[in-house]
Amino acid sequence: MQIGVLALQGAFREHIVTLEALDVRAVAVRLPEQLEGCEGLVIPGGESTAIAKLMDAYGFYEPIARRHAEGMGIWGTCAGAILVAKNVIDAVPDQRSLGLMDITVRRNAYGRQVDSFEAPLQFDSFFEPFQGVFIRAPWIEEVGQGVDVLASHGEHVVAARQGDLMATVFHPELTGDPRIHRYFVESVVGG
């Protein structure tokens, strides 16, 4: 199995290391043609406006949507969750998302960089809590029909899945815990 990690900006290296630790072939995707052959794609955390501008400049929007329509699973983490969402609240003017997942995400919902925090999260599919790392994190404000909530923090959804799409508003790649990456590979992409 080959999983691409969008490597334009943000925490892409950490995703690659975690996927490789699971014996998954992980590819740094810097050009749209590198999506070919990928069964899944991780859109990492970082700065959503910067990633969106780079996606536009390199022509990623149509190829990602096309590859998803062909069956490629997609996981957006933090900024990536913003980029896969159909609706984004507090987006900067002209900020574009892929509009693939029927969720509404609020940018920087948990506050600024100084408001970053960690919190244990309970996932139904995991036996032990997962330590979520929230850095200038959004939250998922609304989920549409067909979207499964995977985890919440307080009253806010922080992880969701819709078929072969997944969004987490925190950074699993910064924890050293591969369970969510394994879930993406085995259940979202391989399911």
N, C-alpha and C positions, 0 to 999 in steps of 0.2 A: 504494500500500500504506500502511496506517495501523498503526503500532505504538504501543500504550499503554505508559506507564511508570508503575507504581504510585507515586504522589507523596504518600505519607503521612508518610514519615520517611526519612532516609538520602540516598544519593548519586544522587537521581533526575535532577537538573538536568544532570549530566555525561553521563548516558545520552542524554538528549534532545538535547544539543549534538552528540554523536557520531553519533546516528542522522540528525539533520538534515544533517550534513556529508556523509552518504551519499545525500542527496536523498530521504530517507524522511520521510513525515509522521509526526511523533512527537507524542503527546498526553499531557499530564500527567493521570493518572487519579486523581481524588480522591473520586469517588462511583461506586458499582457500575454505575449506568446508563451511565457513560462507557465501559464495556467494549464496549458494542454498537458494531459497525463496526470493531473492532480485529481485525486478523488475527493479531497477536502481542501478548504482554505481557511486559515486563521487570519483575521484582521485584528492586529494587536492594539493595545492601548498606546496612547501617545497624546498628541494634540489633534483633535478631530478636524479642526479647520485646516491645519497644515497637511494632514493625510488626505483630506478631501481635495485640496488644491493640487497636490501631487498626483492623485488618482486622475483628476481631470487633465492635467498637463501631459501625463503619460498615456492617456486614453484607456483607462481601466474600467470605466462604468459599464459600457456595453459588453465587453468580454466577460466580466464577472457575472453579469445578469444572464448572458448566454450560457456560460458554463454551469451556472446554477440550474437553469432550465433543462440542461442536459443531465442533471443528476449530481453535480458537485455539491457536497455539504459545505456550509459556511458557519463559522463561529466568530462572532465579534466580541472582543473583550474591552471593556471601558470605552475608549473612543471608538473601537470597532463596533460596539453595541449601538452607538449613535449612528454609525454609518450603515448598519443593516436595517435600521428602523424605518417604518413607513412614515412616522410623524416624529418631529423633533421640536420640543418646546425650548425657547431661549436660544435658538440657533442664531448664529451671526448672519447678517444679510447675505444672500446668495450662497449660503452653505447648502450643499447638496448631499443627500444620502442616497443609498441604493434603493431604498423603499421596498425591500424584500419581505421583511418580517412584520407581521401585524401587531406591532407594539408602538406605544408612544413613550419616548424617552425625554427626560428633562436634563439638559446639559448642566454640569457643575452643581447638581442638586444638593450634594453634601457640603458644598462650600469650596473655599479656595485651598491652595496647597497646604497651608498651615492647619487646615481642618482635616487632613488625612488621618486615617485610623485603621486599626485591625479589629475584627470581630468574628467570633465563631458563628458559622452558618450551618443549619441542619438541612441536608439534602435527603429526600426520601430514599434515593438509591444508595446512599452511603450510610454505613453503620455508625460512624463517629463524625462529630462536627468537622467542618472544613474551615480553616482559618482564612477569612477573606481579607485581602489587603485593598483598601479603598483610598485612591489618590485622585483628588479633584474629581471624584466619581459622579457620574449621573445616577439616576435611578429610573426604573421602568414604572411610569405613572399609570399606564393602562395596557391591558392585553386584550387582543381580539379573540373571537371564537377560534378554536383550534390551536390556541397557544396554551401550553402547559407551564404553570409556575413550578420551577424547580427549587427555588429558595427565596426566602424573604429576610429582610433585616428590619425588625420593628414592623411598621405598617407598609413598608415599601418592598416591591418585588426587585430582587437583585440578580436573578437568574431565571431564564425562560427558554422554552424550546417549542418550535413549530415545525414538525416534520424533520427535514434535513437542515434546519436553521437553528442556531443556538446563540444566545446572548448572555453574557455575564458582565455586570457593571464594575466588577472588581478585577484584581490581577492574580489569577491562579498561577501564572508563570513565575511569580516572585516568591512562592512559598516553599518550593522544594517538594511539594506534595503533588504527585502526578495523577490523582484520581479523576479530576475533571477532564484532563487531557485524555485519559484512558476512556472515559465515558464518551467524549466526542468521537474518538477513533472507532470504538467498538459499537456504540449504540446509534450515534447520529450519522456517521459516515458508513459504518459497516452494518447497520441495522436493517 
